[in-house]
Amino acid sequence: MTDKNPADSNLAEQLSTTEKVALSLRKRHRKEKRFQWAGLMAVGLGFLLVVILISDIVLKARPAFHQHWVKLEVEFRQDWLGVTSSDLAELKKANYRSVLRRSLYGMFPDVKGRRDKRSLFKMISTNAEFTIKQYLLDTPTKLGKTAEVWVRFDDDIDSYLKDDYTPGEAGPRVSKQQAQWLQQFLNKEIVDKRWNSEFFTSGDSREPELAGVRGALTGTLLTMLVTLLLSFPLGVAAAIYLEEFAPKNRWTDIIEVNINNLAAVPSIIFGLLGLAVIINIFGLPRSAPLVGGIVLTLMTLPTIIIASRASIKAVPPSIREAALGLGASKMQTAFGHVLPMAMPGILTGTIIGMAQALGETAPLLMIGMVAFIVDVPAGVTDAATVLPVQIYLWADSPERAFLAKTSAAILVLLSFLLIMNSVAAILRKKFEKN
Amino acid sequence: MNSSTLIFVILFLALFSYWFGIQRSVKMAGGITKVKYLASLPRQYGLLTALWCGLPALIVLFIWSAFESSVLESLLIGVLPAEIQALPSAELGLYLNDIKIIAAEPILDLSSQNEALEKYQAANYLQNITANAAWLKSALIVVVALTSVGFIISRFSTEFGARVKLENIVRVVLMACSGIAVLTTLGIILSVLFESIQFFSAVPPWEFLFGTEWSPQTAMRTDQVAGSGAFGAIPLFAGTLLITAIAMVFSVPVGLMTAIYLSQYASPRLRSIAKPMLEILAGVPTVVYGFFAALTVAPFIRDTGDLMGLSVASESALAAGIVMGIMIIPFVSSLSDDAINAVPKALKEGSLGMGATLSETIKLVLLPAAIPGIVGAILLAVSRAIGETMIVVMAAGMAANLTANPLESVTTVTVQIVTLLTGDQEFDSPKTLAAFALGLMLFVTTLALNVFALKVVRKYREQYD
């Protein structure tokens, strides 16, 4: 520094080095403290982010696990149903909507206009008609009598009840009138908040109060099954070959570089590969778990190969030498001695690879697993969707109740990931002990 | 029989062959007590027979399945009237689709269908050839399996080295498995390149690379009024870079400081709880981050902006960028940690011994020594951010704005690939092909970044080894 304060340099000249260091020490220690603080802040920020992320999702998911039901007094009058006898075949085709409507209007005799009636009817889930149908089919003796049947509220009313609301005041997508009717329901004490087990047992639906994750879960299971069945044997075989048999030549070099690069290729590119080759050239069905599994296999294979190779490499050479010395062939050594010892590490790598595949969404969008599918898939070639894609689809839906459903689906996905990673961690620990 | 039943049949046959091979070898030796005179163990004879049964059958099944649909389709086109064969490929595809839908019906009543009789006849033909093909496939596979078993059994003798033969086959199978990685890369390159070349024959490359207008909506029919489609990818590249830059600005300091603190200052206890924390951040699926970005961070930023009097788009680049940054923190931190730990201890101890404080040592000695590794880490993180899809699909916009303002909405390469390919549309329109051209760009960019980064990291490691 040339433009130093002359007073400073004068002062500096008069001091010995030790004194100079002593003088600067406070400042340097302050800097040290500041740096340390910055580091601590960075780590703290990480914790904060995890807490915010998880608590945000848990808080949003909470409403999805409960559902509000209402007890209606349903009059199964034959003329409303349009049936003449309690014959089951006839009851199956009866007009339950009319029964539901009239019973509901019967509970509110002062509701007159068409529009008011419609908005009253809208408070009940569209599924209620099937609920009372099922009720009558189960107990046909109720025909012609009045029965108390629990039915679901519509998702708007359900969300309204789960929010902080002022009784009788309008809420989002709930009119003031509807809120007042709702208050009457509440005053009669015929509203019940129940555990929403349907969330785990039903498939997707356009109606948020009916939508569940079972279809997506089954799709995920099938896709993961295909991925595991393909990627585990392929990955282990490739790793054994590369570690135990491959000669050091150009070809193996190419394979090695390839595997390392594939591990870093963006996942969406694998989706393009799946669309262009597996669907368009090989003609496998779109949206099928089979195709999804193949694409995810190609994606996770590098992870599994790299982990398996590391694990095989870690097996002490003395094991191989002992086996070979006793007359085992190379193949027998590899499969009978090296592979069993490397297994914990290979399994850990496989689980981590599978966890990656479980959370993957982008390539599956490319191969059409993004379609709206109500049915639970029964095989690997049925159209299906998977949990992450279901999350993406629900997150895109405008209905407010889907927000909670999305978060709940995320919780399901995260708990699966947590289980898989814990198993991997336990295996790793066991492996390290040996 | 469909393919999955066939696979079970093949597996069953293989299992049977295993047993058969064992029986044959024992019988050949002259009883269970004389097995020791065989060149290999009976089990190895059995395994060899099973492989000879299963492998050729599976290969035939695979090849057949790969080509069945295209062969059937060309057979079907062959019987169609000439004027339909002459239709353009898109309309021909629709026509064939109709036929396939009709053919999927279980029973065809040919008499009652006067209209579209041709389609019904074609569908009937398709049903026939499909049934024939299925029958032929099953027969062929069973014949192949049995013949090869017969062949290998006929060569059995006491001097027959089943183990060596078996091991040679297994070795070839293992080698084929390791080649899958290469095949995958080749498949990616060929498929993306092939579609891109088709795209570039419709849209000149310079227009794609340097055009500043992106609106891929093209007319579906010739008489439709719609945009002619503009495929200038500059706004997409700019948007991708903007979001990546925001992510890096957020994640590099935090990730680096986390790595420094955890490796140099933290107590083992803090480290033992901070590592799982980072693993959680790394393990959360990107679709969850996307949800977090779109429904928590973006509204928060918009509301904060409103309070400060700024107009913020509801799908701002900032929200997507920050959340992408959060996703990348563990990536940056673990790679930087490796780089810092690779610096020889002597450098650090020397500096500390000369009286420098720990922070001075880190800033003046450790970081400069680790810089190539850290640069490599950052490059890998950039490549990760560029290829990230779900966060931007859910939280970034669709409209291609050419802007550097992080509060506005931008779109990225990956968002456009998803948007272009997740509708139902014909496969060879420039609109869908554009997605493959974008995919090519993405693949080339990330590959170059990865190769370069790995080179930097490796070179630097060699320096200290």
Chai-1 contact restraints between the chains, C-beta under 6 A:
chainA,res_idxA,chainB,res_idxB,connection_type,confidence,min_distance_angstrom,max_distance_angstrom,comment,restraint_id
A,R28,B,T357,contact,1.0,0.0,6.0,A-B,restraint_1
A,E32,B,T357,contact,1.0,0.0,6.0,A-B,restraint_2
A,E32,B,S359,contact,1.0,0.0,6.0,A-B,restraint_3
A,F35,B,S359,contact,1.0,0.0,6.0,A-B,restraint_4
A,Q36,B,Y265,contact,1.0,0.0,6.0,A-B,restraint_5
A,A38,B,M257,contact,1.0,0.0,6.0,A-B,restraint_6
A,G39,B,M257,contact,1.0,0.0,6.0,A-B,restraint_7
A,G39,B,I260,contact,1.0,0.0,6.0,A-B,restraint_8
A,G39,B,Y261,contact,1.0,0.0,6.0,A-B,restraint_9
A,G39,B,Y265,contact,1.0,0.0,6.0,A-B,restraint_10
A,A42,B,V254,contact,1.0,0.0,6.0,A-B,restraint_11
A,A42,B,M257,contact,1.0,0.0,6.0,A-B,restraint_12
A,A42,B,T258,contact,1.0,0.0,6.0,A-B,restraint_13
A,V43,B,T258,contact,1.0,0.0,6.0,A-B,restraint_14
A,V43,B,Y261,contact,1.0,0.0,6.0,A-B,restraint_15
A,V43,B,A274,contact,1.0,0.0,6.0,A-B,restraint_16
A,L45,B,V254,contact,1.0,0.0,6.0,A-B,restraint_17
A,G46,B,T258,contact,1.0,0.0,6.0,A-B,restraint_18
A,G46,B,M277,contact,1.0,0.0,6.0,A-B,restraint_19
A,F47,B,M277,contact,1.0,0.0,6.0,A-B,restraint_20
A,L49,B,I326,contact,1.0,0.0,6.0,A-B,restraint_21
A,V50,B,M277,contact,1.0,0.0,6.0,A-B,restraint_22
A,V50,B,I280,contact,1.0,0.0,6.0,A-B,restraint_23
A,L53,B,F292,contact,1.0,0.0,6.0,A-B,restraint_24
A,D56,B,T296,contact,1.0,0.0,6.0,A-B,restraint_25
A,L234,B,C177,contact,1.0,0.0,6.0,A-B,restraint_26
A,A237,B,L174,contact,1.0,0.0,6.0,A-B,restraint_27
A,A237,B,C177,contact,1.0,0.0,6.0,A-B,restraint_28
A,A238,B,C177,contact,1.0,0.0,6.0,A-B,restraint_29
A,A238,B,S178,contact,1.0,0.0,6.0,A-B,restraint_30
A,I240,B,L174,contact,1.0,0.0,6.0,A-B,restraint_31
A,Y241,B,L174,contact,1.0,0.0,6.0,A-B,restraint_32
A,Y241,B,M175,contact,1.0,0.0,6.0,A-B,restraint_33
A,Y241,B,S178,contact,1.0,0.0,6.0,A-B,restraint_34
A,L242,B,S178,contact,1.0,0.0,6.0,A-B,restraint_35
A,I255,B,S178,contact,1.0,0.0,6.0,A-B,restraint_36
A,I255,B,A181,contact,1.0,0.0,6.0,A-B,restraint_37
A,I255,B,V182,contact,1.0,0.0,6.0,A-B,restraint_38
A,N258,B,A181,contact,1.0,0.0,6.0,A-B,restraint_39
A,N258,B,V182,contact,1.0,0.0,6.0,A-B,restraint_40
A,N258,B,T185,contact,1.0,0.0,6.0,A-B,restraint_41
A,I259,B,A181,contact,1.0,0.0,6.0,A-B,restraint_42
A,N261,B,N450,contact,1.0,0.0,6.0,A-B,restraint_43
A,L262,B,A181,contact,1.0,0.0,6.0,A-B,restraint_44
A,A264,B,N450,contact,1.0,0.0,6.0,A-B,restraint_45
A,P266,B,G387,contact,1.0,0.0,6.0,A-B,restraint_46
A,P266,B,T446,contact,1.0,0.0,6.0,A-B,restraint_47
A,I268,B,T389,contact,1.0,0.0,6.0,A-B,restraint_48
A,I268,B,T414,contact,1.0,0.0,6.0,A-B,restraint_49
A,I269,B,I188,contact,1.0,0.0,6.0,A-B,restraint_50
A,I269,B,G439,contact,1.0,0.0,6.0,A-B,restraint_51
A,I269,B,F443,contact,1.0,0.0,6.0,A-B,restraint_52
A,L272,B,G439,contact,1.0,0.0,6.0,A-B,restraint_53
A,L273,B,G187,contact,1.0,0.0,6.0,A-B,restraint_54
A,L273,B,I188,contact,1.0,0.0,6.0,A-B,restraint_55
A,L273,B,S191,contact,1.0,0.0,6.0,A-B,restraint_56
A,A276,B,S191,contact,1.0,0.0,6.0,A-B,restraint_57
A,V277,B,G187,contact,1.0,0.0,6.0,A-B,restraint_58
A,V277,B,S191,contact,1.0,0.0,6.0,A-B,restraint_59
A,F282,B,A66,contact,1.0,0.0,6.0,A-B,restraint_60
A,G283,B,S69,contact,1.0,0.0,6.0,A-B,restraint_61
A,L298,B,T184,contact,1.0,0.0,6.0,A-B,restraint_62
A,M331,B,E167,contact,1.0,0.0,6.0,A-B,restraint_63
A,G359,B,P285,contact,1.0,0.0,6.0,A-B,restraint_64
A,T361,B,V287,contact,1.0,0.0,6.0,A-B,restraint_65
A,T361,B,M390,contact,1.0,0.0,6.0,A-B,restraint_66
A,A362,B,T389,contact,1.0,0.0,6.0,A-B,restraint_67
A,A362,B,M390,contact,1.0,0.0,6.0,A-B,restraint_68
A,L365,B,V418,contact,1.0,0.0,6.0,A-B,restraint_69
A,L365,B,T422,contact,1.0,0.0,6.0,A-B,restraint_70
A,M366,B,L421,contact,1.0,0.0,6.0,A-B,restraint_71
A,V370,B,T422,contact,1.0,0.0,6.0,A-B,restraint_72
A,P388,B,P285,contact,1.0,0.0,6.0,A-B,restraint_73
A,P388,B,V287,contact,1.0,0.0,6.0,A-B,restraint_74
A,I391,B,V287,contact,1.0,0.0,6.0,A-B,restraint_75
A,Y392,B,V287,contact,1.0,0.0,6.0,A-B,restraint_76
A,A395,B,F291,contact,1.0,0.0,6.0,A-B,restraint_77
A,I410,B,V288,contact,1.0,0.0,6.0,A-B,restraint_78
A,L417,B,G283,contact,1.0,0.0,6.0,A-B,restraint_79
